[in-house]
Amino acid sequence: MKPRIFIDGEAGTTGLQIHSQLSNRDDIELLELPRAERKDPQKRSQALNECDIAILCLPDDAARESVSLVKNPRVRILDASSAHRSTPGWVYGLPELTSGQAALIAEANRVTNPGCYPTGAIALLRPLTERGMVPRDYPVNVHAISGYSGSGRSLIEAYEDPNHPEPISAAFRGYGLSLKHKHVPEMQQQALLTYPPLFTPSYGKYRQGIVLYVPLHVRLLQAGISAKQIHDCLSEFYSDAKHINVIPVEQAAKVTQLDPEYLNGTNSLDIYVFANEEAGQILLAAVFDNLGKGASRAAIQNLNIMLNNVSQ
């Protein structure tokens, strides 16, 4: 019998992409509700309790409600919202996080899909803090720009709908200026940081793709730590990772600008290490698709691990 998958919230930005990627697969059965029944609590509850794996693509409060509706102990949940990313008992769904993480995902009943920005920040920082290359109490700054799709349907419509009552045409907008962005606890926890990172997100006038930076000052690192050692640590850590690629030093040295869109439509994440040795400065950079490795394709990766079907 094929595993039954139910996407709760399939009409949203992430839900639509996940549905599109799963709809032609013959190794699973998609349980779907007619449009008129998608907000019916009884119908949703029935689907949630009849499936093998429920993928939640909902706002945080709605995701918590869906979890409360699941009474069948055999139902496993993959939550793409941010509702449970720091909740005890939920396995963090970044298979590359550390040794053995994929095995935890494979056996878990509750998996929380990473946020888009945290995916990049954690991919850059976790190997370095875990292995002592960057002190865990380092004053981390995370700067990022994303395509406007990262803010969901309302912003997509404001940019793309010619008849929108409040259209947006700004080329660039910074936000999260309270310094209390909901992704900060997730970054701190999974990157093993003593203190919350200072996170400054922004979005540009393009649909999708992220460039994320973490600057490092050599004077604040352990004596003798160099950009090459940082690069070597990241390269070794991700040497067996299928979806995370550390760009060779020689190739990165020739890069003069980073395009946030070049990995769109993929589940890949590229890591760069730039350096100004005279100034004692190192710049870590991650490029990836906020709707791919930052959302839907990461969810599919986790689903495949939960199904023990990593060939997909």
SULTA-V289159 format. One record per residue. N is the residue number from 1. RES is the residue in one small letter. PHI is phi in degrees with one decimal (* if undefined). D_LAST is the distance of its C-alpha to the last C-alpha in whole Angstrom. Layout:
# SULTA-V289159
n: [N;N]
res: [RES;RES]
phi: [PHI;PHI]
d_last: [D_LAST;D_LAST]
This chain:
# SULTA-V289159
n: [1;2;3;4;5;6;7;8;9;10;11;12;13;14;15;16;17;18;19;20;21;22;23;24;25;26;27;28;29;30;31;32;33;34;35;36;37;38;39;40;41;42;43;44;45;46;47;48;49;50;51;52;53;54;55;56;57;58;59;60;61;62;63;64;65;66;67;68;69;70;71;72;73;74;75;76;77;78;79;80;81;82;83;84;85;86;87;88;89;90;91;92;93;94;95;96;97;98;99;100;101;102;103;104;105;106;107;108;109;110;111;112;113;114;115;116;117;118;119;120;121;122;123;124;125;126;127;128;129;130;131;132;133;134;135;136;137;138;139;140;141;142;143;144;145;146;147;148;149;150;151;152;153;154;155;156;157;158;159;160;161;162;163;164;165;166;167;168;169;170;171;172;173;174;175;176;177;178;179;180;181;182;183;184;185;186;187;188;189;190;191;192;193;194;195;196;197;198;199;200;201;202;203;204;205;206;207;208;209;210;211;212;213;214;215;216;217;218;219;220;221;222;223;224;225;226;227;228;229;230;231;232;233;234;235;236;237;238;239;240;241;242;243;244;245;246;247;248;249;250;251;252;253;254;255;256;257;258;259;260;261;262;263;264;265;266;267;268;269;270;271;272;273;274;275;276;277;278;279;280;281;282;283;284;285;286;287;288;289;290;291;292;293;294;295;296;297;298;299;300;301;302;303;304;305;306;307;308;309;310;311;312]
res: [m;k;p;r;i;f;i;d;g;e;a;g;t;t;g;l;q;i;h;s;q;l;s;n;r;d;d;i;e;l;l;e;l;p;r;a;e;r;k;d;p;q;k;r;s;q;a;l;n;e;c;d;i;a;i;l;c;l;p;d;d;a;a;r;e;s;v;s;l;v;k;n;p;r;v;r;i;l;d;a;s;s;a;h;r;s;t;p;g;w;v;y;g;l;p;e;l;t;s;g;q;a;a;l;i;a;e;a;n;r;v;t;n;p;g;c;y;p;t;g;a;i;a;l;l;r;p;l;t;e;r;g;m;v;p;r;d;y;p;v;n;v;h;a;i;s;g;y;s;g;s;g;r;s;l;i;e;a;y;e;d;p;n;h;p;e;p;i;s;a;a;f;r;g;y;g;l;s;l;k;h;k;h;v;p;e;m;q;q;q;a;l;l;t;y;p;p;l;f;t;p;s;y;g;k;y;r;q;g;i;v;l;y;v;p;l;h;v;r;l;l;q;a;g;i;s;a;k;q;i;h;d;c;l;s;e;f;y;s;d;a;k;h;i;n;v;i;p;v;e;q;a;a;k;v;t;q;l;d;p;e;y;l;n;g;t;n;s;l;d;i;y;v;f;a;n;e;e;a;g;q;i;l;l;a;a;v;f;d;n;l;g;k;g;a;s;r;a;a;i;q;n;l;n;i;m;l;n;n;v;s;q]
phi: [*;-72.6;-61.5;-97.9;-116.0;-120.8;-98.1;-90.8;104.8;-70.8;-87.0;-81.6;-57.6;-71.7;-59.5;-62.5;-68.8;-64.3;-59.4;-61.0;-76.8;-97.5;-63.8;-100.4;-81.8;-102.3;-97.1;-136.0;-118.2;-88.5;-88.7;-130.0;-103.0;-57.4;-51.6;-68.7;-104.1;-67.9;-105.6;-82.4;-55.9;-67.7;-67.4;-63.2;-60.7;-62.5;-65.2;-62.3;-92.7;-97.9;-84.7;-91.2;-133.4;-102.0;-105.4;-97.1;-121.5;-135.0;-59.7;-56.0;-63.9;-67.0;-65.4;-63.1;-62.8;-60.8;-60.4;-68.0;-79.6;-80.1;-108.0;-77.2;-66.5;-84.6;-77.0;-101.8;-123.8;-117.6;-100.2;-88.7;-82.0;-96.1;-63.1;-122.7;-70.5;-120.3;-88.8;-56.7;94.4;-102.9;-86.3;-75.3;-88.0;-115.9;-56.5;-86.1;-55.0;-165.2;-60.0;89.9;-66.9;-62.0;-66.0;-64.4;-63.4;-60.4;-99.9;-76.3;-91.4;-133.1;-123.7;-108.3;-70.2;-66.0;-74.6;-65.8;-61.4;-58.3;-54.3;-69.5;-63.2;-69.8;-60.4;-76.1;-94.0;-56.7;-61.0;-78.4;-75.8;-63.6;-103.3;78.6;-75.9;-121.6;-59.9;-68.2;-96.2;-61.9;-77.0;-77.4;-112.4;-125.6;-117.5;-151.8;-127.6;-126.3;-64.1;-65.5;-64.3;-64.7;-96.4;91.9;-60.6;-61.4;-74.3;-57.8;-65.1;-64.0;-85.6;-105.0;-84.9;-65.3;-104.3;-64.1;-65.6;-131.9;-66.3;-119.1;-129.0;-60.5;-73.1;-156.4;-142.7;-91.0;-148.9;68.0;-76.4;-75.3;62.9;-127.7;-57.1;-64.5;-82.3;-62.3;-58.5;-64.1;-60.5;-61.1;-65.5;-81.7;-90.9;62.0;-93.8;-69.1;-120.5;-61.4;-71.8;-85.4;-110.8;-122.2;-86.2;-157.9;-134.9;-116.8;-85.1;-152.4;-76.1;-153.5;118.7;-124.9;-116.8;-127.7;-119.5;-129.9;-83.0;-130.1;-104.6;-58.5;-64.5;-96.9;-96.4;-59.6;-53.3;96.4;-72.3;-121.8;-60.8;-63.4;-66.1;-60.7;-62.8;-62.2;-62.6;-65.1;-62.5;-68.0;-60.4;-102.7;-60.7;-105.5;-78.8;-76.3;-112.6;-118.3;-122.5;-95.0;-67.6;-56.1;-56.2;-63.3;-69.9;-63.9;-64.7;-90.7;-81.5;-111.1;-156.8;-114.5;-93.7;-71.8;-103.5;-73.7;-106.2;-59.2;83.3;-125.8;-104.9;-96.5;-137.3;-103.7;-112.8;-120.7;-122.6;-106.8;-151.2;-119.4;-65.3;-63.0;-89.5;68.3;-120.2;-127.9;-123.3;-91.7;-137.2;-126.8;-123.0;-166.2;-86.7;-63.7;-94.2;-102.8;-61.6;-88.5;-162.0;-66.6;-72.4;-66.2;-64.5;-64.5;-58.4;-65.7;-59.0;-62.1;-66.2;-63.3;-88.8;55.4;-127.6;-74.1;-75.1;-73.8]
d_last: [18;15;14;16;15;18;18;22;23;21;23;23;22;19;19;19;16;14;15;14;11;10;13;12;9;11;10;12;15;16;20;22;25;27;28;32;31;28;31;32;32;33;30;28;29;28;25;24;25;24;20;18;17;18;17;20;21;25;28;28;31;29;26;29;30;27;27;30;30;27;30;27;26;23;22;19;19;17;20;19;23;25;27;26;25;28;29;29;27;24;21;21;17;17;15;17;20;22;21;20;19;15;17;19;16;14;18;19;20;21;19;20;18;20;22;22;25;24;21;23;26;25;23;26;28;27;27;30;32;30;31;35;35;35;37;36;39;38;39;36;36;32;33;30;30;27;27;29;26;25;28;27;28;32;32;30;32;35;34;33;35;38;40;39;42;41;39;38;39;39;37;37;37;37;37;36;40;41;39;37;34;31;29;32;32;28;28;31;30;27;28;31;34;37;38;36;35;37;34;35;32;33;32;32;33;29;26;24;23;25;27;28;31;32;35;37;41;41;45;43;41;42;44;43;39;38;36;35;34;32;30;30;29;26;25;25;23;20;21;17;15;12;13;17;19;23;25;28;31;33;30;31;34;34;33;35;33;30;28;26;24;22;19;19;16;13;12;15;18;21;24;27;31;34;37;41;42;46;45;43;40;37;34;30;28;25;23;20;19;20;18;15;15;18;17;14;11;12;12;9;8;11;10;7;9;12;10;10;6;5;4;0]
